[in-house]
Amino acid sequence: MSFPLPPGSTIGILGGGQLGRMLALAAARLGLDIAILTPDEDTPASRVAKTTFVAPYDDAEALAALAAASDVVTFEFENVPAKVVETLTRLGAEVAPGAKALAVAQDRVDEKSFLNAAGVATVDFQAVNSASEAVVAIGRIGVPALLKTRRDGYDGKGQRWIRDAADAEAAFEALAAPCILEAPAAFVRELSMVAARGRDGAMAAYPLAENHHENGVLRRTLAPAVASAATEAAAIAIAERILVGLDYVGVIAVELFELADGTLLVNEIAPRVHNTGHWTKDGCVTDQFEQHIRAVAGWPLGETTPLARVEMTNLLGEEADAWQTLAAEPGALIHLYGKRRAVPGRKMGHINRLKPL
Amino acid sequence: MSFPLPPGSTIGILGGGQLGRMLALAAARLGLDIAILTPDEDTPASRVAKTTFVAPYDDAEALAALAAASDVVTFEFENVPAKVVETLTRLGAEVAPGAKALAVAQDRVDEKSFLNAAGVATVDFQAVNSASEAVVAIGRIGVPALLKTRRDGYDGKGQRWIRDAADAEAAFEALAAPCILEAPAAFVRELSMVAARGRDGAMAAYPLAENHHENGVLRRTLAPAVASAATEAAAIAIAERILVGLDYVGVIAVELFELADGTLLVNEIAPRVHNTGHWTKDGCVTDQFEQHIRAVAGWPLGETTPLARVEMTNLLGEEADAWQTLAAEPGALIHLYGKRRAVPGRKMGHINRLKPL
């Protein structure tokens, strides 16, 4: 491959969900084609892609076909198995973001260790590989503390609070996997910074977003967040340390805790376009999806200047049934993902409500 | 069919070019699927559509397949043969905009006759079906006058100026088809109004756009055009008369001549999304592509409020080769259509340069 990829090139995407779909729509605008690898038939992304390979992610034949069809391969979820990236790389495919970003994002201990080594603050934490280690860790970190599986788990799954030191062993046994024990963060606000790094090392950050979760799932994003210049600058510095430390290419999301004194701690990173960046689609000159495509294709990064203040609200499960009312709302843009079934809590779409900056 | 079509419904589109592509991308954002009918393989639109039928537009089997796959059928070009719409309608498919809009848009005499009957001013004109009728018509209208074929012809093709009455017969014989003779318009500016009408009869107009042509091809659009409130109101009144007169559903483009005294004459109408509306993609809350999809799907029309002042420039032929430079321009959004070959003069993409309102 030679970068930048000219129009007419093909971006391979692992995953067929809404993020792949929105990446595909952005790529199309730039004259780029999309090949999807997904284990499922009739996915949101495959319905807007030129080519779809339906197979498990580790299917050798499908990976060979994807590598052959694609000028660069990216992904819409961070739990891509390491061996899939190895296979694609061995087949000569360029994968972006790279193996290091995936490894770090897949393991909460590696993630926080990387962040601290890069000079980025997190909550105190400790690896916990057994019930007895859980007891030791609680002894050092104290209660309450949050025990999470090192790998997998999302939207609040695979974690439990330990509020009494006596519950440490039971908590570990309930999760029954290598874990991380995290000190709580006395945060006043959850923020996130979506940023990007191009193949040339150029970086671009979006304005901070303020996020509100319910039951561990993102409910609303307000962006640009009302934040001081110092907070904005601190967040950009954090994002840049992470992007450089991972020799990153693409869009990354950095979830932040803002403490009462203004300190920012990194909660976690997602090596992909992110729900807290959906506001950029209608709120910024270049949205996060186009930005990611630009980065992995070796194009110059786009401008991240905000054009509007956006309130992004996820449409979960049957909330999307109100599409007629939502579509009639002035100053709002509704995004529906084309999912066939509205399972309760499932992200079916979102609405971006615009206000002047 | 029952309207509004819920998310997950399929919009059929006749045509596989860039307008179909941009309609498909807009539909995807609303959770709607796309089926394309095109005579060509590997078209810009089919690469972002769920389903593509490759066959001539009048292929009975393909039309049956399209009708079966689609909850509503629309088109990206106005020269859809009347019998194609008849066939689709007979098969039970809903076609929007309807047969009347197509008939009027396909015949320049019928078009101007309809406009005048609807109380909309045009240049003086006369039908010319023979060389001798050309002589008679020139006798009444005078020189210079423009002889055009009644049907087909676009971007300046199929027409010639008659500057000397003695050339009338030769001009007709060169075109060798039923013609219209048009008086010249002493216009100071070419404007266009893109507007829409929903299934419920609601109408919405975009701000006026100012258009600059070169060699009969659109080069640049500046929008919102600097125009008086009276001019804006006059254009809206014209668009509404046309939309109501055609019992129209969808987006329409009305090309206007602005005379020195502020009078607006309609040059022609296009019963579809239009190149002079491309600025709306990045300049308005709801762009013309989404607006058309909303209208034909029976959704409420979206808000047409402008968010920015846009200079839209078409990228013709090899101009699109400068994509790297164009993609790096701050405050600009590049749109590339995924066309495989850059024939000179071919519309390969466009760039929307944004400025504050």
Interface residues (C-beta under 8 A of the other chain):
Chain A: P4 P6 P7 G8 R21 A24 L25 A28 R29 L30 G31 L32 D33 R47 V48 A49 K50 V285 T286 R294 W299 P300 G302 E303 T305 L307 A308 A320 W323 Q324 A327 A328 P330 G331 L333 I334 H335 L336 Y337 G338 R340 G349 L354
Chain B: P4 P6 P7 G8 R21 A24 L25 A28 R29 L30 G31 L32 D33 R47 V48 A49 K50 V285 T286 R294 W299 P300 G302 E303 T305 L307 A308 A320 W323 Q324 A327 A328 P330 G331 L333 I334 H335 L336 Y337 G338 R340 G349 L354
